[in-house]
Amino acid sequence: MNKFDAYVFMLAPFALILFLLYLVFDYFSTNQNAFWNKWVKKTLWIWLPFYGLQRLIREVILKKKK
């Protein structure tokens, strides 16, 4: 393992902990609806393709023909 890998393995958990602390602070600093609206908009690019693919399969591919 080189030094870069060691730094990444040490930095990644630290960054994750900081991000989770930021989420907790953000959750308690605003009301619940504003928090969820903000984070749904920020993470839309992650979950929307999976939801769209599921809906496409259900409504187009598995649709019963008359």
trRosetta pair geometry for C-beta under 8 A, 3 or more apart (Angstrom, degrees):
i j d omega theta_ij theta_ji phi_ij phi_ji
1 5 4.7 -113 -166 82 92 135
1 6 6.0 107 138 -54 116 87
2 5 5.4 100 57 10 67 100
2 6 7.3 -127 105 -3 38 93
3 6 5.5 -57 -150 38 37 114
3 7 6.3 37 154 -20 70 104
4 7 5.8 -55 -150 36 31 110
4 8 6.4 30 153 -19 65 106
5 8 5.6 -54 -146 36 33 111
5 9 6.2 30 156 -17 66 107
6 9 5.9 -56 -145 39 29 108
6 10 6.4 21 156 -12 63 109
7 10 5.9 -62 -147 42 30 105
7 11 5.7 20 160 -14 69 117
8 11 5.9 -60 -133 43 27 104
8 12 5.8 33 167 -30 66 108
9 12 6.4 -38 -129 24 23 112
9 13 7.8 17 171 -5 51 101
10 13 7.3 -68 -166 37 27 98
10 14 6.8 19 150 -11 62 119
11 14 5.6 -67 -151 43 36 114
11 15 5.9 35 156 -22 74 108
12 15 5.9 -55 -144 36 28 109
12 16 6.4 29 156 -20 63 107
13 16 5.5 -54 -146 37 34 114
13 17 6.3 36 156 -20 67 103
14 17 5.9 -53 -149 35 30 110
14 18 6.5 30 152 -17 63 106
15 18 5.6 -53 -148 38 33 112
15 19 6.3 34 153 -20 66 106
16 19 5.7 -54 -147 36 30 112
16 20 6.4 29 155 -17 64 105
17 20 5.8 -54 -147 37 31 109
17 21 6.4 32 153 -18 64 105
18 21 5.7 -55 -149 37 31 112
18 22 6.4 36 151 -22 64 105
19 22 5.5 -51 -150 34 33 115
19 23 6.6 36 151 -21 64 101
20 23 5.5 -48 -149 32 35 113
20 24 6.6 35 153 -17 65 102
21 24 5.7 -53 -148 36 34 110
21 25 6.3 33 154 -16 66 107
22 25 5.7 -56 -145 40 30 110
22 26 6.0 30 156 -19 65 109
23 26 5.7 -56 -143 39 28 111
23 27 6.2 34 155 -25 64 105
23 39 7.9 56 -132 -96 100 141
24 27 5.7 -51 -147 31 29 114
24 28 6.6 12 160 -4 63 108
25 28 6.3 -67 -149 45 28 98
25 29 6.0 22 158 -21 66 116
26 29 5.8 -60 -137 37 28 109
26 30 6.6 -10 174 13 64 107
26 35 6.2 133 133 -126 91 103
26 38 7.9 -115 168 84 128 142
27 30 7.3 -86 -153 50 18 80
27 32 7.5 23 -162 -107 82 64
27 35 5.1 65 -117 -138 58 158
30 34 4.4 -100 160 85 128 124
30 35 5.1 157 80 -57 113 85
30 38 7.8 63 73 1 164 138
31 34 5.2 87 59 13 79 104
31 35 7.0 -145 95 -8 38 92
32 35 5.6 -58 -149 36 32 113
32 36 6.3 22 160 -13 68 107
33 36 6.1 -57 -144 40 29 104
33 37 6.1 29 158 -19 65 110
34 37 5.8 -55 -143 38 29 112
34 38 6.2 29 159 -20 64 108
35 38 6.1 -61 -152 36 26 108
35 39 6.4 7 161 -5 64 112
36 39 6.1 -63 -140 46 30 101
36 40 5.9 33 161 -23 68 108
37 40 6.0 -54 -141 35 25 110
37 41 6.5 23 159 -15 60 108
38 41 6.1 -62 -155 37 27 108
38 42 6.4 21 153 -16 65 111
39 42 5.4 -51 -139 39 38 111
39 43 5.9 10 167 2 70 112
40 43 6.5 -71 -138 52 24 90
40 44 6.4 57 155 -68 61 85
41 44 5.8 -18 -149 -26 30 117
43 46 4.9 -38 -177 27 82 119
43 47 6.3 45 135 0 96 103
44 47 6.9 -79 -146 50 31 84
44 48 5.2 30 173 -31 73 124
45 48 6.5 -41 -113 29 19 113
45 49 7.8 22 -178 -15 49 101
46 49 8.0 -93 163 25 19 95
47 50 5.7 -63 -159 43 51 111
47 51 6.0 47 149 -20 81 109
48 51 5.6 -57 -142 41 34 110
48 52 5.9 35 160 -21 68 109
49 52 5.6 -55 -142 39 30 113
49 53 6.2 32 158 -20 65 105
50 53 5.8 -51 -145 35 29 110
50 54 6.5 31 154 -18 62 106
51 54 5.8 -55 -149 36 31 112
51 55 6.3 26 155 -14 65 109
52 55 5.8 -58 -145 41 30 108
52 56 6.1 34 155 -23 66 107
53 56 5.6 -51 -143 35 30 114
53 57 6.4 31 157 -18 63 104
54 57 6.0 -56 -151 35 28 109
54 58 6.3 21 155 -14 63 111
55 58 5.7 -58 -144 41 32 109
55 59 5.8 5 168 1 69 116
56 59 6.6 -67 -131 48 20 92
56 60 5.4 -24 -174 23 63 122
56 61 7.0 53 137 -8 71 101
57 60 7.1 -61 -106 52 11 83
57 61 4.9 -36 -147 39 53 124
57 62 6.1 42 154 -9 69 106
58 61 7.7 24 -14 49 12 83
58 62 5.6 -37 -136 47 34 121
58 63 8.0 78 143 -58 42 73
59 62 7.8 27 -11 54 12 82
59 63 6.0 25 174 -63 37 112
60 63 5.9 -35 -140 -7 12 119
